Amino acid sequence: MTYQEMENKVVSILTKYNVKTIGIFGSYARGVQRPDSDLDVLVNFKERKSLLTLVRIERELSETIGVKVDLLTEQSISPYLIDRIKSEMKVIYQ
């Protein structure tokens, strides 16, 4: 699956969950991913989601695209890291 196909599938799945924005960061955003790289996704939901729901969504994404997905929300990221993440993040939906 190409990176563009992965992006499209991520957007297709996450938009079912009432999202405001979706961004990719980490090695995929920088274009330096390896075969064992995970896909780091930062998402802002319109409504708060439970931890169980987030885990279910993360698993659905991973199984669909065939790559381990780390699904994060801004609230789950250390304030010390958020600026660096946002500076390299590629917004794929808003």
C-alpha positions as CSV (number, residue, x, y, z in Angstrom):
1,M,0.0,0.0,0.0
2,T,1.4,3.4,-0.9
3,Y,1.6,6.3,1.6
4,Q,-1.2,8.1,-0.2
5,E,-3.4,5.1,0.1
6,M,-2.6,4.9,3.8
7,E,-3.5,8.5,4.2
8,N,-6.8,8.1,2.4
9,K,-7.7,5.0,4.5
10,V,-6.8,6.9,7.8
11,V,-9.1,9.8,6.8
12,S,-11.9,7.5,5.7
13,I,-11.9,5.6,9.0
14,L,-11.3,8.6,11.3
15,T,-14.0,10.8,9.8
16,K,-16.6,8.2,10.9
17,Y,-15.7,9.3,14.5
18,N,-16.5,13.0,14.3
19,V,-13.0,14.5,14.0
20,K,-11.9,18.1,13.6
21,T,-8.4,17.5,12.4
22,I,-6.0,14.7,11.5
23,G,-2.3,15.0,11.2
24,I,0.6,12.6,10.6
25,F,3.9,13.2,12.3
26,G,7.1,11.3,12.9
27,S,9.0,9.3,10.3
28,Y,6.2,9.1,7.8
29,A,5.7,12.9,7.9
30,R,9.4,13.4,7.4
31,G,9.5,10.8,4.6
32,V,12.1,8.7,6.4
33,Q,10.0,5.7,7.4
34,R,11.4,2.2,7.4
35,P,9.6,-1.1,7.0
36,D,9.3,-1.4,10.8
37,S,8.1,2.2,11.4
38,D,4.8,2.9,13.0
39,L,2.4,5.6,11.7
40,D,2.0,8.4,14.2
41,V,-1.4,10.1,14.0
42,L,-2.5,13.1,15.9
43,V,-6.3,13.6,15.9
44,N,-8.6,16.2,17.4
45,F,-12.1,14.9,18.0
46,K,-15.2,17.2,18.2
47,E,-16.2,15.2,21.3
48,R,-14.1,13.5,23.9
49,K,-13.6,9.8,23.4
50,S,-13.0,7.1,26.0
51,L,-9.7,5.3,26.3
52,L,-11.5,2.1,25.2
53,T,-12.8,3.8,22.0
54,L,-9.3,5.2,21.2
55,V,-7.8,1.8,21.5
56,R,-10.5,0.3,19.3
57,I,-9.9,3.0,16.6
58,E,-6.2,2.5,16.8
59,R,-6.6,-1.2,16.3
60,E,-9.0,-0.7,13.4
61,L,-6.5,1.7,11.7
62,S,-3.6,-0.7,12.2
63,E,-5.5,-3.7,10.8
64,T,-6.8,-1.8,7.8
65,I,-3.5,-0.3,6.6
66,G,-1.2,-3.1,7.7
67,V,1.1,-0.8,9.7
68,K,1.1,-0.3,13.5
69,V,-0.6,3.0,14.3
70,D,0.0,5.2,17.3
71,L,-3.1,7.3,17.7
72,L,-2.7,10.3,19.9
73,T,-4.8,13.3,21.0
74,E,-3.3,16.7,22.0
75,Q,-4.5,16.0,25.5
76,S,-2.4,12.8,25.7
77,I,0.9,14.5,24.6
78,S,3.3,16.1,27.0
79,P,3.2,19.9,26.8
80,Y,7.0,19.7,26.3
81,L,6.6,17.8,23.0
82,I,3.5,19.2,21.4
83,D,5.2,22.2,19.7
84,R,7.8,19.9,18.1
85,I,5.2,17.5,17.0
86,K,3.0,20.3,15.5
87,S,6.0,21.8,13.7
88,E,6.6,18.6,11.7
89,M,3.0,17.4,11.4
90,K,1.4,17.1,8.0
91,V,-2.3,17.9,8.3
92,I,-4.3,15.4,6.2
93,Y,-7.8,16.5,7.2
94,Q,-9.5,19.5,8.6
